[in-house]
């Protein structure tokens, strides 16, 4: 039997993509604050680790898929890339990202655009690197999204994905499940009044195929040199993969 797709609002018949866009538009004003509270601020460190991987590669053109409010896109300025494109389906999230870009006067380097991971509006082999932070689990069709990323990535280019994971240590795993299933949705309700949104973020994290399972999905979609790097006792992972040379 096929696994039921995790969506933000189980009582709605609209597609996952539509629901995800509506959800993020709704919680966008509180999203950055909630991220800091829920993660204890450690998500900032994880993004720095993503940037550190790419700094050594010196990419000139970077695509940040599911960029949200642009935290990673802005952090990628440290790579000294000449072009950083952040795409997202949520206009509400992008508006906040655009404010960050404007505040730092990075408009010539960073562009924030409405864009769909499953239909990326750029030519084949255009980007030297692609990043996704806490976004792949929101793809409606994971394989299609990864295939599109592979298409726009140049041969030899890097994909770096930051995503939540489930800790493998037994005690840590029990605490993680309690925190994500009960505490995280409650915090979301207090700050955003949309408990369903933060319940979805919790449920989608628990259902995501992390570690070796995601490595296998990357390989199935044509990536090579795949590695995953657990973060903070395994509550998140950074995945690195490459597009093969012809």
Steps between C-alpha positions, in 0.01 A plus 500: 500500500635846406595722790257786553652835405562736791325833436440808717120481501355149484145630463574684175494338156751736337846374398790486741673777305199729535465422871871557566488836323193608697652379827827687455322815383300484822785441744764710321485798743594274792713245315851629580418553868347154521805341339729659758277395790431144386862423411655702783684696232710201393352517148723805443806282563372233262467754221854621568617140455326488160672822398837368617467201266441726201759767585775255413338426161482869398173477303410804293129423447294353784133404511331479841182295456210548744690803628217612730595823674846480345711411804723264304507714185623795707757284680632379163633849430814377682576269209568814291275363225410756237138381467280349772141418407247409768173346383188413698129446434398724793483871421461577869828332587680658204388848605690457826803371312495801271503727805816328628670538162405868476608570858851372421515663152555167328245550221767469227601155619190340659168470319188364670251354252174309497598154381400135517752228584329270251516749213810717539506786251871482416698334223672162525839504675459864607600484868831402659325404825148446631392512863179407681448569872199337667320488167528159334240347731253760373540395136177356365699262280846442648638313198381767258650777713837324524499430126441869428785594733726255318398652167594860590821400680816499291696174467724467805289751693394451860158449655496570876181421693434586864206309645365375829564140602403261778778435756623139517589509869203346685468759778556791264244354262234479773563861602497610137165332433343649813632847415393496134160339559389702801722796583565631148132515391411665832764769451373551146144543626605763755689711246318442171155370595544234229562178690446296182797669334745404772345156537568456127861613539539243776323218314683565173834491680413166662387353166798621296738225376819619670855363503567201275142505371542851363847414370337222298239741361775740393684215327179385327460850358848507349723655768842360593763550775218506756567550869292597799638688798289477819456823694447551876451143623319402181203739513597627153730396217689671222503300177757569234484358147634577154374495144716257302726618224395398146 
